[in-house]
């Protein structure tokens, strides 16, 4: 049985702005600043405040606090990671938040990227952007990723044996681009293009002829999917980097076509629904819920590595408590709830408690298998008190002894 661990050591964390505000007497809520400090909380702090205090220098304070939240907010995090699967890995992550307009309901735009390189010569390079134009008229969503990443496969369905996984190696490139237009307040319709390619798919141990035969028959040496996407989005959250209120409903239909270069014709639907509320009311603690459903709607099945699977959502965040790819099938139901609370009154350190359940169908059966539970605890370190960006370190447990650490720059959902 393979156990998954991930240990993150934050070497240095620095929050930068085009003009640093050093706001201590204000609370940042969504994209608004309220200058009246509530008596329940101390002055807001982030890692930049800790850094300036450590070097014993005064943080430059802007007098223009009303406009200051619209300046660029940049968080940088170098780190060291470790897993039994990757060995030691060096990670550099960056998150940038900004506003394209001055309106009170202007949504925050974000760009994030990172580079991970492991002692086993594995590379992971994502570039993700969620850009809102002035007055939220257009939303540009970009997701570009390159991976060189050995992975384990366990078959199909929710009752697979964790002791019968096979180690494979492959390279992958993903380009997803969507443009959405506001049709009514907080409601958007759009179109996009998705391209996914995997190549040099091979067993990690080429000397085992039995495994080589299984990989050749089930996966082949390369996979490619290319198709158009229709998208519906409702999003009334003010801050997508650290949501505290509102709803997010994103439904996409993907039609892959050989006419666009796809290896085969197949279609799928994803429904991503999230909601957030302060609990107790009036506090800074947040109770959140997430439903992520992923269905194959065509008779033709997607290529194996593009089937619905644990941790293969766009942000690789489903299934905390399990290794990526642990479960896979034609269809997937996923539910998760997380409670986010403050540990320090100034917001610098927070905690979360989460629980999730996933359901998968096999490649031929329409019947869903038993629910697969996961749960855990986590810590949050505030990198930027203006954009709300956090460094997230979670420990999750699942069925059959599965457990491990999970790290994000920004919330899981």
One Martini backbone bead per residue (centre of mass of N, CA, C, O) as a GRO file, in nm:
protein
  413
    1UNK     BB    1   0.096   0.037   0.023
    2UNK     BB    2   0.050   0.373  -0.054
    3UNK     BB    3   0.184   0.654   0.101
    4UNK     BB    4   0.092   1.001   0.149
    5UNK     BB    5   0.327   1.270   0.161
    6UNK     BB    6   0.343   1.629   0.269
    7UNK     BB    7   0.603   1.869   0.315
    8UNK     BB    8   0.600   2.213   0.420
    9UNK     BB    9   0.853   2.469   0.386
   10UNK     BB   10   0.865   2.795   0.476
   11UNK     BB   11   1.110   3.021   0.397
   12UNK     BB   12   0.946   3.255   0.230
   13UNK     BB   13   0.724   3.546   0.275
   14UNK     BB   14   0.594   3.793   0.036
   15UNK     BB   15   0.427   4.101   0.018
   16UNK     BB   16   0.326   4.284  -0.270
   17UNK     BB   17   0.308   4.624  -0.402
   18UNK     BB   18   0.287   4.898  -0.581
   19UNK     BB   19   0.165   5.015  -0.301
   20UNK     BB   20   0.215   5.008   0.018
   21UNK     BB   21  -0.006   5.030   0.294
   22UNK     BB   22  -0.024   4.909   0.591
   23UNK     BB   23  -0.297   4.818   0.694
   24UNK     BB   24  -0.436   4.825   1.041
   25UNK     BB   25  -0.732   4.993   1.068
   26UNK     BB   26  -0.845   4.776   0.863
   27UNK     BB   27  -1.095   4.587   0.689
   28UNK     BB   28  -1.098   4.320   0.455
   29UNK     BB   29  -1.395   4.286   0.244
   30UNK     BB   30  -1.347   4.158  -0.023
   31UNK     BB   31  -1.357   4.479  -0.207
   32UNK     BB   32  -1.362   4.614   0.085
   33UNK     BB   33  -1.328   4.893   0.305
   34UNK     BB   34  -1.339   4.914   0.657
   35UNK     BB   35  -1.273   5.173   0.896
   36UNK     BB   36  -1.432   5.009   1.111
   37UNK     BB   37  -1.334   4.857   1.384
   38UNK     BB   38  -1.392   4.578   1.535
   39UNK     BB   39  -1.380   4.456   1.868
   40UNK     BB   40  -1.326   4.136   1.794
   41UNK     BB   41  -1.066   4.243   1.634
   42UNK     BB   42  -0.771   4.274   1.538
   43UNK     BB   43  -0.533   4.366   1.354
   44UNK     BB   44  -0.441   4.315   1.049
   45UNK     BB   45  -0.240   4.036   0.918
   46UNK     BB   46   0.067   3.948   0.749
   47UNK     BB   47   0.370   3.843   0.619
   48UNK     BB   48   0.472   4.130   0.571
   49UNK     BB   49   0.457   4.221   0.864
   50UNK     BB   50   0.656   4.009   0.966
   51UNK     BB   51   0.894   4.093   0.790
   52UNK     BB   52   0.923   4.390   0.886
   53UNK     BB   53   0.966   4.312   1.181
   54UNK     BB   54   1.221   4.138   1.140
   55UNK     BB   55   1.390   4.385   0.992
   56UNK     BB   56   1.313   4.657   1.130
   57UNK     BB   57   1.085   4.789   0.940
   58UNK     BB   58   0.886   5.024   0.803
   59UNK     BB   59   0.586   5.037   0.672
   60UNK     BB   60   0.443   5.170   0.407
   61UNK     BB   61   0.190   5.424   0.412
   62UNK     BB   62  -0.111   5.484   0.273
   63UNK     BB   63  -0.360   5.736   0.251
   64UNK     BB   64  -0.513   5.576   0.007
   65UNK     BB   65  -0.734   5.338   0.095
   66UNK     BB   66  -0.966   5.328  -0.119
   67UNK     BB   67  -0.758   5.268  -0.377
   68UNK     BB   68  -0.551   5.045  -0.280
   69UNK     BB   69  -0.710   4.774  -0.349
   70UNK     BB   70  -0.645   4.818  -0.676
   71UNK     BB   71  -0.384   4.711  -0.642
   72UNK     BB   72  -0.127   4.512  -0.661
   73UNK     BB   73  -0.124   4.163  -0.545
   74UNK     BB   74   0.168   3.989  -0.422
   75UNK     BB   75   0.258   3.638  -0.387
   76UNK     BB   76   0.543   3.465  -0.238
   77UNK     BB   77   0.647   3.098  -0.240
   78UNK     BB   78   0.891   2.924  -0.108
   79UNK     BB   79   0.958   2.560  -0.113
   80UNK     BB   80   0.940   2.233   0.051
   81UNK     BB   81   0.891   1.903  -0.065
   82UNK     BB   82   0.730   1.572   0.019
   83UNK     BB   83   0.723   1.239  -0.124
   84UNK     BB   84   0.715   0.909  -0.203
   85UNK     BB   85   0.676   0.975  -0.515
   86UNK     BB   86   0.889   1.241  -0.548
   87UNK     BB   87   1.023   1.335  -0.316
   88UNK     BB   88   1.203   1.592  -0.331
   89UNK     BB   89   1.084   1.943  -0.360
   90UNK     BB   90   1.080   2.236  -0.546
   91UNK     BB   91   0.892   2.545  -0.469
   92UNK     BB   92   0.731   2.808  -0.670
   93UNK     BB   93   0.494   3.057  -0.575
   94UNK     BB   94   0.226   3.261  -0.732
   95UNK     BB   95   0.010   3.551  -0.650
   96UNK     BB   96  -0.229   3.761  -0.828
   97UNK     BB   97  -0.408   4.067  -0.746
   98UNK     BB   98  -0.683   4.254  -0.911
   99UNK     BB   99  -0.839   4.556  -1.040
  100UNK     BB  100  -1.016   4.695  -1.331
  101UNK     BB  101  -1.199   4.857  -1.123
  102UNK     BB  102  -1.404   5.085  -0.899
  103UNK     BB  103  -1.630   4.925  -0.837
  104UNK     BB  104  -1.791   4.769  -0.574
  105UNK     BB  105  -1.855   4.497  -0.771
  106UNK     BB  106  -1.575   4.433  -0.838
  107UNK     BB  107  -1.389   4.179  -0.946
  108UNK     BB  108  -1.131   3.979  -0.880
  109UNK     BB  109  -0.824   3.928  -1.014
  110UNK     BB  110  -0.623   3.634  -1.118
  111UNK     BB  111  -0.277   3.509  -1.087
  112UNK     BB  112  -0.120   3.183  -1.122
  113UNK     BB  113   0.196   3.020  -1.026
  114UNK     BB  114   0.433   2.741  -1.076
  115UNK     BB  115   0.731   2.548  -0.963
  116UNK     BB  116   0.814   2.197  -0.995
  117UNK     BB  117   1.098   2.002  -0.863
  118UNK     BB  118   1.235   1.683  -0.850
  119UNK     BB  119   1.453   1.421  -0.776
  120UNK     BB  120   1.286   1.262  -1.026
  121UNK     BB  121   1.236   1.468  -1.264
  122UNK     BB  122   0.984   1.639  -1.194
  123UNK     BB  123   0.727   1.844  -1.357
  124UNK     BB  124   0.536   2.151  -1.260
  125UNK     BB  125   0.341   2.387  -1.476
  126UNK     BB  126   0.131   2.643  -1.393
  127UNK     BB  127  -0.128   2.862  -1.558
  128UNK     BB  128  -0.360   3.087  -1.393
  129UNK     BB  129  -0.652   3.276  -1.512
  130UNK     BB  130  -0.884   3.539  -1.373
  131UNK     BB  131  -1.041   3.779  -1.577
  132UNK     BB  132  -1.176   4.104  -1.515
  133UNK     BB  133  -1.341   4.344  -1.638
  134UNK     BB  134  -1.492   4.619  -1.648
  135UNK     BB  135  -1.785   4.564  -1.479
  136UNK     BB  136  -1.792   4.249  -1.554
  137UNK     BB  137  -1.837   4.187  -1.871
  138UNK     BB  138  -1.573   4.008  -1.874
  139UNK     BB  139  -1.439   3.658  -1.879
  140UNK     BB  140  -1.109   3.529  -1.842
  141UNK     BB  141  -1.010   3.182  -1.884
  142UNK     BB  142  -0.696   3.033  -1.786
  143UNK     BB  143  -0.538   2.698  -1.857
  144UNK     BB  144  -0.196   2.612  -1.808
  145UNK     BB  145  -0.015   2.291  -1.848
  146UNK     BB  146   0.278   2.118  -1.726
  147UNK     BB  147   0.371   1.762  -1.722
  148UNK     BB  148   0.612   1.550  -1.538
  149UNK     BB  149   0.437   1.254  -1.412
  150UNK     BB  150   0.425   1.018  -1.213
  151UNK     BB  151   0.177   0.750  -1.180
  152UNK     BB  152  -0.112   0.598  -1.053
  153UNK     BB  153  -0.306   0.309  -1.133
  154UNK     BB  154  -0.644   0.130  -1.046
  155UNK     BB  155  -0.864   0.162  -1.241
  156UNK     BB  156  -1.221   0.113  -1.215
  157UNK     BB  157  -1.392   0.267  -0.986
  158UNK     BB  158  -1.486   0.237  -0.619
  159UNK     BB  159  -1.347  -0.087  -0.575
  160UNK     BB  160  -1.056  -0.068  -0.578
  161UNK     BB  161  -0.732  -0.180  -0.524
  162UNK     BB  162  -0.458  -0.036  -0.354
  163UNK     BB  163  -0.254  -0.298  -0.428
  164UNK     BB  164  -0.305  -0.263  -0.775
  165UNK     BB  165  -0.103  -0.065  -0.871
  166UNK     BB  166   0.040   0.137  -1.143
  167UNK     BB  167   0.334   0.259  -1.271
  168UNK     BB  168   0.361   0.567  -1.447
  169UNK     BB  169   0.469   0.758  -1.734
  170UNK     BB  170   0.432   1.116  -1.827
  171UNK     BB  171   0.328   1.366  -2.052
  172UNK     BB  172   0.174   1.705  -2.030
  173UNK     BB  173  -0.081   1.917  -2.198
  174UNK     BB  174  -0.265   2.224  -2.119
  175UNK     BB  175  -0.545   2.406  -2.294
  176UNK     BB  176  -0.762   2.651  -2.146
  177UNK     BB  177  -1.020   2.859  -2.308
  178UNK     BB  178  -1.236   3.126  -2.182
  179UNK     BB  179  -1.528   3.328  -2.277
  180UNK     BB  180  -1.730   3.565  -2.099
  181UNK     BB  181  -2.067   3.703  -2.094
  182UNK     BB  182  -2.275   3.932  -1.972
  183UNK     BB  183  -2.642   3.902  -1.942
  184UNK     BB  184  -2.653   3.936  -1.632
  185UNK     BB  185  -2.629   3.966  -1.318
  186UNK     BB  186  -2.376   3.731  -1.258
  187UNK     BB  187  -2.432   3.630  -1.563
  188UNK     BB  188  -2.286   3.379  -1.789
  189UNK     BB  189  -2.175   3.339  -2.129
  190UNK     BB  190  -1.979   3.087  -2.321
  191UNK     BB  191  -1.666   3.016  -2.494
  192UNK     BB  192  -1.437   2.743  -2.590
  193UNK     BB  193  -1.102   2.585  -2.569
  194UNK     BB  194  -0.983   2.242  -2.562
  195UNK     BB  195  -0.652   2.104  -2.473
  196UNK     BB  196  -0.524   1.759  -2.459
  197UNK     BB  197  -0.196   1.607  -2.380
  198UNK     BB  198  -0.045   1.277  -2.402
  199UNK     BB  199   0.290   1.139  -2.360
  200UNK     BB  200   0.495   0.890  -2.304
  201UNK     BB  201   0.339   0.630  -2.224
  202UNK     BB  202   0.471   0.440  -1.945
  203UNK     BB  203   0.618   0.224  -1.764
  204UNK     BB  204   0.842   0.246  -1.509
  205UNK     BB  205   0.867  -0.079  -1.556
  206UNK     BB  206   0.988  -0.230  -1.846
  207UNK     BB  207   1.055  -0.533  -1.737
  208UNK     BB  208   0.742  -0.564  -1.707
  209UNK     BB  209   0.541  -0.723  -1.926
  210UNK     BB  210   0.260  -0.717  -1.795
  211UNK     BB  211   0.240  -0.410  -1.753
  212UNK     BB  212   0.296  -0.327  -2.045
  213UNK     BB  213   0.039  -0.459  -2.160
  214UNK     BB  214  -0.169  -0.301  -1.994
  215UNK     BB  215  -0.088  -0.016  -2.086
  216UNK     BB  216  -0.122  -0.060  -2.393
  217UNK     BB  217  -0.430  -0.143  -2.380
  218UNK     BB  218  -0.545   0.109  -2.200
  219UNK     BB  219  -0.354   0.368  -2.318
  220UNK     BB  220  -0.103   0.377  -2.462
  221UNK     BB  221   0.128   0.637  -2.577
  222UNK     BB  222  -0.124   0.835  -2.650
  223UNK     BB  223  -0.316   1.147  -2.597
  224UNK     BB  224  -0.605   1.330  -2.751
  225UNK     BB  225  -0.789   1.643  -2.693
  226UNK     BB  226  -1.036   1.833  -2.897
  227UNK     BB  227  -1.253   2.120  -2.814
  228UNK     BB  228  -1.551   2.258  -2.754
  229UNK     BB  229  -1.705   2.510  -2.527
  230UNK     BB  230  -1.979   2.540  -2.311
  231UNK     BB  231  -2.079   2.820  -2.086
  232UNK     BB  232  -2.195   2.852  -1.744
  233UNK     BB  233  -2.221   3.150  -1.519
  234UNK     BB  234  -2.251   3.195  -1.163
  235UNK     BB  235  -2.122   3.497  -0.980
  236UNK     BB  236  -2.146   3.667  -0.645
  237UNK     BB  237  -1.866   3.696  -0.571
  238UNK     BB  238  -1.614   3.920  -0.470
  239UNK     BB  239  -1.393   3.689  -0.382
  240UNK     BB  240  -1.203   3.431  -0.536
  241UNK     BB  241  -0.960   3.385  -0.343
  242UNK     BB  242  -1.155   3.465  -0.073
  243UNK     BB  243  -1.436   3.336   0.002
  244UNK     BB  244  -1.742   3.461   0.204
  245UNK     BB  245  -1.965   3.474  -0.029
  246UNK     BB  246  -2.201   3.316  -0.204
  247UNK     BB  247  -2.209   3.205  -0.552
  248UNK     BB  248  -2.104   2.913  -0.756
  249UNK     BB  249  -2.186   2.839  -1.111
  250UNK     BB  250  -2.035   2.581  -1.322
  251UNK     BB  251  -2.120   2.496  -1.663
  252UNK     BB  252  -1.988   2.239  -1.886
  253UNK     BB  253  -1.953   2.165  -2.243
  254UNK     BB  254  -1.778   1.898  -2.408
  255UNK     BB  255  -1.666   1.875  -2.765
  256UNK     BB  256  -1.502   1.630  -2.919
  257UNK     BB  257  -1.301   1.638  -3.231
  258UNK     BB  258  -1.146   1.520  -3.513
  259UNK     BB  259  -1.159   1.798  -3.667
  260UNK     BB  260  -0.964   1.918  -3.410
  261UNK     BB  261  -0.762   1.650  -3.338
  262UNK     BB  262  -0.898   1.434  -3.209
  263UNK     BB  263  -0.885   1.095  -3.148
  264UNK     BB  264  -1.192   1.135  -3.054
  265UNK     BB  265  -1.538   1.117  -3.000
  266UNK     BB  266  -1.643   1.321  -2.716
  267UNK     BB  267  -1.845   1.381  -2.415
  268UNK     BB  268  -1.888   1.637  -2.151
  269UNK     BB  269  -1.979   1.718  -1.801
  270UNK     BB  270  -1.957   2.006  -1.580
  271UNK     BB  271  -2.036   2.066  -1.220
  272UNK     BB  272  -1.974   2.374  -1.031
  273UNK     BB  273  -2.065   2.410  -0.684
  274UNK     BB  274  -2.077   2.704  -0.463
  275UNK     BB  275  -2.083   2.801  -0.106
  276UNK     BB  276  -2.108   3.095   0.123
  277UNK     BB  277  -2.083   3.160   0.488
  278UNK     BB  278  -2.129   3.310   0.782
  279UNK     BB  279  -2.006   3.125   1.082
  280UNK     BB  280  -2.128   3.301   1.255
  281UNK     BB  281  -2.305   3.562   1.234
  282UNK     BB  282  -2.057   3.825   1.204
  283UNK     BB  283  -1.824   3.664   1.143
  284UNK     BB  284  -1.510   3.532   0.991
  285UNK     BB  285  -1.635   3.273   0.957
  286UNK     BB  286  -1.654   2.987   0.718
  287UNK     BB  287  -1.910   2.821   0.537
  288UNK     BB  288  -1.862   2.550   0.302
  289UNK     BB  289  -1.966   2.433  -0.033
  290UNK     BB  290  -1.913   2.136  -0.260
  291UNK     BB  291  -1.998   2.057  -0.605
  292UNK     BB  292  -1.867   1.782  -0.818
  293UNK     BB  293  -1.959   1.704  -1.152
  294UNK     BB  294  -1.874   1.419  -1.383
  295UNK     BB  295  -1.969   1.349  -1.724
  296UNK     BB  296  -2.040   1.104  -1.958
  297UNK     BB  297  -2.241   1.164  -2.270
  298UNK     BB  298  -2.114   0.938  -2.434
  299UNK     BB  299  -2.046   0.638  -2.573
  300UNK     BB  300  -1.781   0.735  -2.585
  301UNK     BB  301  -1.482   0.708  -2.429
  302UNK     BB  302  -1.254   0.846  -2.272
  303UNK     BB  303  -0.956   0.862  -2.209
  304UNK     BB  304  -0.817   0.746  -1.934
  305UNK     BB  305  -0.670   1.028  -1.838
  306UNK     BB  306  -0.981   1.180  -1.895
  307UNK     BB  307  -1.122   1.070  -1.676
  308UNK     BB  308  -1.282   1.072  -1.410
  309UNK     BB  309  -1.093   1.190  -1.114
  310UNK     BB  310  -0.897   1.206  -0.861
  311UNK     BB  311  -0.753   1.521  -0.884
  312UNK     BB  312  -0.873   1.613  -1.204
  313UNK     BB  313  -0.938   1.877  -1.174
  314UNK     BB  314  -0.834   2.185  -1.260
  315UNK     BB  315  -0.695   2.212  -0.947
  316UNK     BB  316  -0.638   1.934  -0.801
  317UNK     BB  317  -0.864   1.909  -0.525
  318UNK     BB  318  -0.993   1.651  -0.513
  319UNK     BB  319  -0.965   1.424  -0.254
  320UNK     BB  320  -0.885   1.467   0.024
  321UNK     BB  321  -0.687   1.168   0.125
  322UNK     BB  322  -0.584   1.125  -0.180
  323UNK     BB  323  -0.443   1.020  -0.445
  324UNK     BB  324  -0.392   1.086  -0.751
  325UNK     BB  325  -0.603   0.862  -0.927
  326UNK     BB  326  -0.741   0.651  -0.736
  327UNK     BB  327  -1.011   0.727  -0.887
  328UNK     BB  328  -1.216   0.592  -1.169
  329UNK     BB  329  -1.458   0.702  -1.430
  330UNK     BB  330  -1.727   0.795  -1.619
  331UNK     BB  331  -1.840   0.891  -1.333
  332UNK     BB  332  -1.889   1.182  -1.101
  333UNK     BB  333  -1.926   1.237  -0.750
  334UNK     BB  334  -1.897   1.546  -0.543
  335UNK     BB  335  -1.845   1.622  -0.188
  336UNK     BB  336  -1.796   1.930   0.015
  337UNK     BB  337  -1.684   2.051   0.341
  338UNK     BB  338  -1.592   2.375   0.499
  339UNK     BB  339  -1.433   2.514   0.795
  340UNK     BB  340  -1.344   2.854   0.858
  341UNK     BB  341  -1.101   2.974   1.098
  342UNK     BB  342  -0.976   3.156   1.355
  343UNK     BB  343  -0.686   3.176   1.556
  344UNK     BB  344  -0.612   3.461   1.498
  345UNK     BB  345  -0.748   3.778   1.528
  346UNK     BB  346  -0.563   3.901   1.276
  347UNK     BB  347  -0.557   3.655   1.039
  348UNK     BB  348  -0.278   3.504   1.005
  349UNK     BB  349  -0.420   3.251   1.154
  350UNK     BB  350  -0.571   2.944   1.045
  351UNK     BB  351  -0.852   2.712   1.012
  352UNK     BB  352  -0.964   2.371   0.919
  353UNK     BB  353  -1.257   2.171   0.839
  354UNK     BB  354  -1.307   1.855   0.659
  355UNK     BB  355  -1.537   1.694   0.416
  356UNK     BB  356  -1.579   1.397   0.199
  357UNK     BB  357  -1.733   1.263  -0.114
  358UNK     BB  358  -1.707   0.985  -0.349
  359UNK     BB  359  -1.826   0.885  -0.682
  360UNK     BB  360  -1.815   0.587  -0.898
  361UNK     BB  361  -1.804   0.460  -1.215
  362UNK     BB  362  -1.761   0.244  -1.437
  363UNK     BB  363  -1.713   0.165  -1.774
  364UNK     BB  364  -2.010  -0.016  -1.782
  365UNK     BB  365  -2.155   0.095  -1.529
  366UNK     BB  366  -2.436   0.290  -1.405
  367UNK     BB  367  -2.352   0.210  -1.123
  368UNK     BB  368  -2.287   0.319  -0.816
  369UNK     BB  369  -2.078   0.316  -0.580
  370UNK     BB  370  -1.956   0.356  -0.301
  371UNK     BB  371  -1.880   0.572  -0.077
  372UNK     BB  372  -1.590   0.798  -0.046
  373UNK     BB  373  -1.422   0.902   0.223
  374UNK     BB  374  -1.316   1.225   0.371
  375UNK     BB  375  -1.076   1.391   0.602
  376UNK     BB  376  -0.978   1.700   0.795
  377UNK     BB  377  -0.704   1.926   0.853
  378UNK     BB  378  -0.601   2.286   0.879
  379UNK     BB  379  -0.387   2.548   0.767
  380UNK     BB  380  -0.357   2.919   0.771
  381UNK     BB  381  -0.156   3.160   0.585
  382UNK     BB  382  -0.133   3.498   0.556
  383UNK     BB  383  -0.011   3.672   0.271
  384UNK     BB  384  -0.279   3.860   0.195
  385UNK     BB  385  -0.507   4.095   0.328
  386UNK     BB  386  -0.635   4.205   0.055
  387UNK     BB  387  -0.685   3.936  -0.124
  388UNK     BB  388  -0.666   3.660   0.076
  389UNK     BB  389  -0.414   3.503   0.055
  390UNK     BB  390  -0.320   3.160   0.113
  391UNK     BB  391  -0.153   2.920   0.296
  392UNK     BB  392  -0.214   2.566   0.250
  393UNK     BB  393  -0.235   2.309   0.513
  394UNK     BB  394  -0.318   1.964   0.484
  395UNK     BB  395  -0.480   1.681   0.654
  396UNK     BB  396  -0.568   1.365   0.514
  397UNK     BB  397  -0.824   1.107   0.521
  398UNK     BB  398  -0.903   0.763   0.428
  399UNK     BB  399  -0.939   0.484   0.288
  400UNK     BB  400  -0.724   0.222   0.333
  401UNK     BB  401  -0.502   0.426   0.479
  402UNK     BB  402  -0.531   0.692   0.360
  403UNK     BB  403  -0.278   0.963   0.356
  404UNK     BB  404  -0.198   1.327   0.387
  405UNK     BB  405  -0.054   1.601   0.244
  406UNK     BB  406  -0.187   1.935   0.147
  407UNK     BB  407  -0.107   2.196  -0.096
  408UNK     BB  408  -0.178   2.556  -0.117
  409UNK     BB  409  -0.232   2.851  -0.319
  410UNK     BB  410  -0.504   2.881  -0.192
  411UNK     BB  411  -0.799   2.772  -0.199
  412UNK     BB  412  -0.962   2.483  -0.273
  413UNK     BB  413  -1.275   2.659  -0.292
   0.00000   0.00000   0.00000
